[in-house]
Amino acid sequence: MKMSEVQYDEAVPIEGYGPGFFRVGGEIIEGGAIIHATGARSWQGYDDLDSVLALGGKVDVILMGTGETMAPIPATFKEPLEAAGIGVEPMASASACRTYNVLVSEGRRVAAVVLPVGAAD
């Protein structure tokens, strides 16, 4: 099998995650995170809707990492995003991280909004 190195051009990939954190662009983000092609920052959870709505016009879809396992997204979070023209795809956070890296490497307009897996000790 021929292997090729993934090129991210200007995009910021998710390099790793663990109990209570995400590593993006060499930086550690404790807790939840909003990650898109040009940056990443902390995210305070479903009550922090405005931070996610600010991605309007910059992304077409949000990969919503719901933690260790896939879980339903509250309607009070999902409906305003969809009304703003942003698709929301729920999945476990690990899947959201992997999918984000693939899509951003293809130049897609995508963001990962992820809750941490496990808990920091």
DALINLIN-V894063 format. One line per field, one symbol per residue. ss: DSSP state (a for helix, b for strand, c for the rest). psi: psi as a letter, one per 20 degrees, with the letter a starting at -180 (. if undefined). Layout:
ss = ???
psi = ???
This chain:
ss = cccccccccccccbbbbbbcbbbbccbbbbcbbbbbccbbbbbcccccaaaaaccbccbcbbbbbcccccccccaaaaaaaaacccbbbbbcaaaaaaaaaaaaaccccbbbbbccbcccc
psi = ppqppppjdiqoqohrraojrqopkiqpopbrqpprhjrqrqpjahilhhhhhiipihqhqpooojbhrpqqpphiggghghhjjoqpoqrqhghgggggggghhjjqnqqpopqqqaqp.
